[in-house]
């Protein structure tokens, strides 16, 4: 099952950005190793705030395009706020991927996606 990885750092200070991205990458890599997952592609948005819609981000746009072509079956993020800062934006992103048959998993927040998918936020 090919998986995609999405990383995002909003900080504009180079050392903070590198630390954030490194921490996200390490957590997701360890998860992939434990579960023997095949990584299709890593998408990385640097210096992009979470209030910017996923589809408007350079790599977020590529991620969504590849998702619509079903190039991967699962999307891994470290935490859900990598997809968006508002609960509504996160729910919309998760629902978008789920409609395409792609599961979303936040490796540092087990069960978080199931919680939002079943919450009143999901409508």
GITAQUI-V603252 format. One line per field, one symbol per residue. phi: phi as a letter, one per 20 degrees, with the letter a starting at -180 (. if undefined). A space follows every 10 residues. Layout:
# GITAQUI-V603252
phi = ???
This chain:
# GITAQUI-V603252
phi = .fcddccbce fdegffffff ffffffffff ffffdleeef addcddmdff efggfeegff ffgfffffel ebdbddcfcf ffereegfff fffffgfffe ndedcefecg nffffffeef gfn
